[in-house]
Amino acid sequence: MADKKNMVQLPQPTAAEVEFAQQLVERAKAEGVSLVGPGGLLAGITRTVLESALDAELDAHLDEVGVDEESGRRVNVRNGHGAKTVQTEVGPVRIQVPRDRAGSFTPRIVPKHVRRLEGFNEAILSLYAKGLTTGEISAHLADVYDADVSRELISRVTDSVVDEMEAWRQRPLDRIYPVVFIDALVMKIRQGQVANRPVYVVVGISLDGERDVLGMWAGTGGEGAKQWAGYLTELRNRGVEDVFMVCSDGLKGMTDAIEQVWPQAVHQQCVVHLVRASLRYTNRKDWQKITPALREIYTAPTIAAAEARFEAFATEFGDQYPAVIRLWRTSWPQFVPFLDYDHEVRKVLYTTNIIESLNARFRQAARRRGHFPTEQAAMKVLYLVVQQKRRGGGSITGRVYGWAKALNALILAYSDRITI
């Protein structure tokens, strides 16, 4: 997203300010006054909110300083105003900043020397990332603020991130990622006519335990190992020289595609995918028996114990569900690598839930739109989802919980390749 340096958030208006703004909107409609632009109504509302907030902030500062006990007078008092122009998302706004006689007042709403505030564009981008269309955002702004903001303006705001998105997609990456997760989801994108197209996603965990979306690509056909080889090669060209483990579903040919790019990488089959695929071959009435039996296999303390438990599973269910047994035998070489690690490391390695959580947010943002008019429009929404920060955690990027234990285990296993 945009550089946050020298930028502050607009304060939330009070109920009285909202009522006043609504009155201004009604008056503007009656008089034909523009809502947006340098002389628009939104600039006037922004000025009113900022000046009211600054006055309240100075009052709080003067109250904190207090009064002189002997004279009973305030130690510090107001001392007029100073004019200042700040650049906002609705254009330049000229405001009056209150001053105090002692010169000790340091505003936080509009800090000294800060000339740019943000808020309006950020609100639009946040709504866009949550899955609202330009028409729905326009209607939302009309309902909440009674502001007539056109779809074209909203499109221009969201298009402003395209160059930023392309720079992000080409940014240099770390030399080593201990763990990389890869997956794909399907989105409806118009190509002459609306078609289902795969979107390939790669999430990596750095040596510092920070997870990050390394790349996203809109493919033209079905999810295939050949396409993946090309996208993984692009990551290598952007600086990723080594990956210890690549976690994915059981796509045929994926191991060869990974080894083509990172010859020393281990391909780890996602256990969640493997269990789901197993259940598709079985009757629902047997799931209460099959699911615990499979759990015994992938929670085994060692590879030998897992092999013994699998043979017992094959003996019990092999005649009834031979396809499940064949699936596990075929996937076994990619299933067992994570069994060499303790529980803390297994929690990080055994599933692509990290990337599936991201895909769930992607689908949520895309669901309301039905389909996208262009590939760029689809990728723009996904980029905004990646960049969106959630209050109280839960953001896509961020540190992996319990990473220190996992890193220590990886250092023991890959000490000749790891760099701290």
C-alpha positions in Angstrom: 0.0 0.0 0.0 1.0 3.7 -0.1 3.9 4.9 2.1 2.5 5.8 5.5 5.4 8.2 6.3 4.1 11.7 7.3 0.5 10.5 7.1 -2.1 10.2 9.8 -5.7 8.9 9.9 -8.6 11.2 9.8 -10.4 11.3 13.2 -13.9 9.8 13.5 -16.6 12.5 13.5 -18.8 13.1 16.5 -22.6 12.7 16.3 -22.9 16.5 16.1 -20.4 16.7 13.3 -22.2 14.0 11.4 -25.5 15.9 11.8 -23.8 19.1 10.6 -22.3 17.3 7.6 -25.7 16.0 6.7 -27.2 19.5 6.8 -24.3 20.7 4.5 -25.1 17.8 2.1 -28.7 18.8 1.9 -27.8 22.4 1.3 -25.3 21.4 -1.4 -27.9 19.4 -3.2 -30.3 22.3 -3.1 -27.7 24.8 -4.3 -26.1 22.4 -6.8 -22.7 22.5 -5.1 -20.1 19.9 -6.1 -19.3 17.2 -3.5 -15.8 16.3 -4.6 -12.8 18.3 -6.0 -10.8 21.2 -4.5 -13.8 23.4 -3.8 -16.2 20.5 -3.2 -18.4 19.9 -0.1 -16.3 17.0 1.1 -13.3 19.3 1.5 -15.6 21.6 3.7 -16.7 18.6 5.8 -13.1 17.5 6.2 -12.1 21.0 7.3 -14.9 21.1 9.9 -14.1 17.7 11.3 -10.4 18.5 11.6 -10.8 21.9 13.1 -13.3 20.6 15.7 -11.0 17.8 16.6 -8.0 20.1 16.9 -10.0 22.5 19.2 -11.0 19.5 21.4 -7.4 18.3 21.5 -6.2 21.7 22.6 -8.9 21.9 25.3 -7.7 18.5 26.7 -4.1 19.8 26.7 -5.0 22.9 28.6 -7.0 21.0 31.1 -4.0 18.7 31.6 -1.7 21.6 32.4 -4.2 22.8 35.0 -4.5 26.1 36.9 -2.1 28.0 39.1 -3.0 27.3 42.8 -2.3 30.9 44.0 -4.0 32.9 41.3 -6.6 30.3 40.3 -5.9 31.1 36.7 -5.0 28.7 33.9 -1.3 28.1 33.6 -1.6 28.1 29.8 -4.3 29.6 27.5 -5.3 29.7 23.9 -3.4 32.1 21.6 -5.3 32.4 18.3 -4.9 30.2 15.3 -2.4 29.5 12.5 -3.4 28.7 8.9 -2.2 25.5 7.3 -3.0 23.7 4.1 -3.1 19.9 4.2 -3.5 17.6 1.2 -6.3 15.1 1.7 -7.9 12.4 -0.4 -10.6 14.9 -1.4 -8.1 17.6 -2.3 -6.3 20.5 -0.5 -8.0 21.7 2.6 -7.2 25.0 4.4 -7.6 24.6 8.1 -7.1 26.8 11.2 -4.8 25.2 13.8 -5.3 26.5 17.3 -2.3 27.6 19.3 -1.5 28.0 23.0 0.5 30.8 24.6 3.1 28.6 26.1 3.8 26.9 22.7 3.6 23.5 24.3 0.7 22.2 22.4 1.7 19.4 20.0 -1.3 18.2 17.9 -1.7 14.6 17.2 -4.7 14.9 14.8 -2.6 17.0 12.4 1.0 16.8 13.6 3.4 19.7 13.1 5.1 19.7 9.7 2.7 17.0 8.3 1.1 18.2 5.1 -0.8 15.1 4.0 -3.7 13.2 5.6 -5.2 10.0 4.4 -8.6 8.4 4.8 -11.0 8.7 1.9 -9.0 6.5 -0.6 -8.1 4.0 2.2 -11.8 3.6 3.0 -12.6 2.9 -0.7 -9.8 0.4 -1.0 -10.8 -1.4 2.2 -14.4 -1.8 0.9 -13.1 -3.0 -2.5 -10.9 -5.6 -0.8 -13.8 -6.8 1.2 -15.6 -7.7 -2.0 -17.9 -4.7 -2.7 -18.2 -3.7 -6.3 -17.8 -0.1 -7.4 -21.6 0.3 -7.6 -22.0 -1.1 -4.0 -19.2 1.2 -2.7 -21.0 4.2 -4.3 -24.3 3.1 -2.8 -22.6 2.6 0.6 -21.0 6.1 0.6 -24.4 7.5 -0.4 -26.2 5.6 2.5 -23.7 6.4 5.2 -22.4 9.9 4.2 -25.1 10.9 1.7 -22.2 11.6 -0.6 -22.7 11.2 -4.4 -19.4 9.5 -5.3 -19.5 8.1 -8.9 -18.3 4.7 -9.9 -15.8 6.3 -12.2 -14.1 8.1 -9.2 -14.1 4.8 -7.2 -12.5 3.0 -10.2 -9.8 5.7 -10.5 -9.1 5.3 -6.8 -8.7 1.5 -7.1 -6.8 1.8 -10.3 -4.2 3.9 -8.5 -2.8 0.7 -7.0 -2.1 -1.0 -10.3 1.5 0.4 -10.7 2.1 -0.4 -7.0 0.8 -3.9 -7.5 3.1 -4.5 -10.5 6.1 -3.3 -8.6 5.1 -5.6 -5.7 4.8 -8.6 -8.1 8.3 -8.0 -9.4 10.0 -7.2 -6.1 13.2 -9.0 -5.1 12.8 -11.9 -2.7 14.9 -13.5 0.0 17.6 -15.9 -1.0 16.3 -18.7 1.3 12.7 -19.7 2.3 12.7 -22.7 4.6 9.0 -23.5 3.7 6.9 -22.6 0.7 3.2 -23.4 0.2 1.7 -23.5 -3.2 -1.9 -23.8 -4.3 -4.4 -22.6 -6.9 -8.0 -21.3 -6.9 -10.4 -20.8 -9.8 -11.9 -17.4 -10.6 -14.3 -16.3 -13.3 -12.6 -13.8 -15.7 -13.9 -12.5 -19.0 -11.8 -13.5 -22.1 -14.2 -12.6 -24.8 -16.6 -14.7 -22.8 -16.6 -15.5 -19.1 -14.3 -18.5 -18.3 -13.0 -20.2 -15.3 -9.3 -19.5 -14.9 -6.8 -20.7 -12.3 -5.0 -18.3 -10.1 -1.7 -19.7 -8.8 -0.6 -18.5 -5.4 2.7 -19.0 -3.5 3.2 -18.2 0.2 6.6 -18.4 1.8 8.0 -18.4 5.3 11.3 -16.6 5.7 14.1 -17.5 8.0 12.8 -14.9 10.4 9.4 -16.7 10.5 7.6 -14.0 8.5 5.0 -15.3 6.1 4.5 -13.5 2.8 2.8 -13.9 -0.5 5.7 -14.4 -2.9 3.7 -14.5 -6.1 0.3 -14.6 -7.8 -0.4 -15.4 -11.4 -3.6 -15.8 -13.5 -3.2 -18.9 -15.7 -4.9 -19.8 -18.9 -5.7 -23.5 -18.4 -6.1 -26.1 -15.7 -3.8 -26.3 -12.7 -0.8 -28.2 -14.0 2.8 -29.0 -13.1 4.1 -27.5 -16.3 2.6 -24.1 -15.4 3.9 -24.4 -11.9 7.4 -25.0 -13.1 7.3 -21.7 -15.0 6.0 -19.7 -12.0 8.5 -21.3 -9.6 11.3 -20.4 -12.1 10.2 -16.8 -11.9 10.5 -16.9 -8.1 14.1 -18.2 -8.5 14.8 -15.4 -11.0 13.6 -12.9 -8.4 16.2 -14.2 -5.9 14.9 -17.4 -4.3 17.9 -19.6 -4.6 17.0 -22.3 -2.1 13.8 -23.8 -0.5 13.9 -26.6 2.0 10.4 -27.9 1.8 7.5 -27.2 -0.7 4.0 -28.1 0.6 1.3 -28.6 -2.0 -1.6 -30.9 -2.9 -1.0 -34.1 -4.7 -0.9 -32.7 -8.3 0.7 -35.2 -10.7 4.1 -34.1 -11.8 4.5 -31.5 -9.0 7.6 -33.2 -7.6 9.4 -33.1 -10.9 8.4 -29.4 -11.3 9.9 -28.5 -7.9 13.1 -30.5 -8.4 13.6 -28.7 -11.8 13.7 -25.4 -10.0 15.1 -26.3 -6.5 16.9 -29.7 -6.9 17.4 -30.1 -3.1 13.9 -29.1 -2.0 11.7 -31.8 -0.4 8.1 -32.0 -1.7 5.7 -32.4 1.2 2.2 -33.6 0.4 -0.5 -31.6 2.3 -2.0 -34.1 4.7 -5.4 -32.2 4.8 -5.7 -32.6 1.0 -4.7 -36.3 1.3 -7.4 -37.0 4.0 -10.0 -35.1 2.0 -9.2 -37.0 -1.1 -9.5 -40.3 0.9 -12.9 -39.4 2.2 -14.2 -38.8 -1.4 -13.6 -42.5 -2.1 -15.5 -43.7 1.0 -19.1 -43.8 2.2 -20.1 -41.1 4.7 -21.4 -43.7 7.2 -17.8 -45.0 7.5 -16.1 -41.7 8.2 -16.3 -42.0 12.0 -14.1 -45.1 11.7 -11.8 -44.0 8.8 -11.0 -40.5 10.0 -9.5 -41.6 13.4 -7.6 -44.4 11.7 -6.0 -42.0 9.2 -5.2 -39.6 12.1 -3.3 -42.4 13.7 -1.1 -42.6 10.6 -0.2 -38.9 10.2 0.3 -38.4 13.9 2.7 -41.4 14.3 5.9 -40.6 16.2 8.1 -42.0 13.5 8.0 -43.1 9.8 8.3 -46.8 10.9 5.3 -46.4 13.2 3.3 -44.7 10.4 4.1 -47.5 8.0 2.9 -50.1 10.6 -0.3 -48.2 11.2 -0.9 -47.8 7.5 -0.6 -51.5 6.9 -3.1 -52.1 9.7 -5.4 -49.6 8.0 -4.9 -51.3 4.6 -5.8 -54.7 6.2 -9.0 -53.3 7.7 -10.3 -51.2 4.8 -8.3 -52.5 1.7 -11.0 -54.8 0.4 -13.8 -52.2 0.9 -11.9 -49.1 -0.4 -8.9 -50.2 -2.6 -8.8 -46.7 -4.2 -7.9 -45.1 -0.8 -5.1 -47.6 -0.2 -3.7 -47.0 -3.7 -3.9 -43.2 -3.1 -1.8 -43.4 0.1 0.7 -45.8 -1.4 1.2 -43.4 -4.4 1.5 -40.4 -2.2 3.7 -42.0 0.5 7.1 -40.6 -0.6 5.7 -37.0 -0.4 3.6 -37.7 2.7 6.4 -38.9 5.1 9.0 -36.0 5.1 7.3 -34.1 7.9 7.3 -37.2 10.2 11.1 -36.6 10.8 10.2 -33.5 12.9 8.6 -32.9 16.3 5.1 -31.7 16.8 5.9 -27.9 16.6 7.5 -28.3 13.2 4.8 -30.6 11.9 2.1 -28.0 12.7 3.9 -25.7 10.2 4.7 -28.3 7.6 1.9 -30.8 7.3 -0.8 -28.7 5.8 -1.4 -25.8 3.3 -4.0 -24.3 5.7 -1.9 -21.1 5.7 -2.5 -20.6 2.0 -6.0 -22.1 2.1 -7.0 -19.4 4.6 -5.7 -16.8 2.1 -7.7 -18.4 -0.7 -10.8 -18.3 1.4 -10.4 -14.5 1.6 -9.8 -14.3 -2.1 -13.0 -16.2 -2.8 -14.9 -14.0 -0.4 -13.8 -10.9 -2.2 -14.6 -12.4 -5.6 -17.9 -14.0 -4.8 -20.0 -10.8 -4.8 -18.7 -9.8 -8.2 -19.7 -13.0 -10.0 -16.9 -12.4 -12.6 -14.2 -9.9 -13.4 -14.1 -7.9 -16.7 -10.3 -8.3 -17.1 -7.4 -10.2 -15.6 -6.0 -7.0 -14.2 -9.3 -6.3 -12.4 -9.1 -9.7 -10.7 -5.5 -9.4 -9.7 -6.1 -5.9 -8.3 -8.7 -7.3 -5.9 -6.4 -10.1 -4.8 -3.6 -7.7 -4.3 -5.7 -5.5 -2.0 -6.8 -8.6 0.0 -3.1 -9.5 0.5 -2.3 -5.9 1.7 -5.3 -5.5 3.9 -4.4 -5.4 7.6 -6.9 -6.8 10.1 -7.4 -5.4 13.6 -6.5 -7.9 16.3 -4.3 -10.0 14.0 -5.3 -12.4 11.4 -3.5 -10.6 8.6 -2.1 -12.6 5.6 1.4 -11.5 6.3 3.0 -11.6 9.7 5.1 -13.8 11.9 4.3 -17.5 12.3 3.4 -18.5 15.9 6.0 -20.8 17.5 8.5 -20.4 14.6 11.6 -20.4 16.9 11.2 -24.1 17.6 10.6 -24.9 14.0 13.6 -22.9 12.9 15.9 -24.7 15.4 14.8 -28.1 14.0 15.4 -26.9 10.5 18.8 -25.6 11.4 19.7 -29.1 12.6 18.4 -30.7 9.4 19.8 -28.1 6.9 22.8 -26.6 8.7 24.9 -26.8 5.6 22.4 -24.7 3.6 21.0 -22.3 6.2 22.2 -18.7 6.8 21.1 -16.8 9.9 
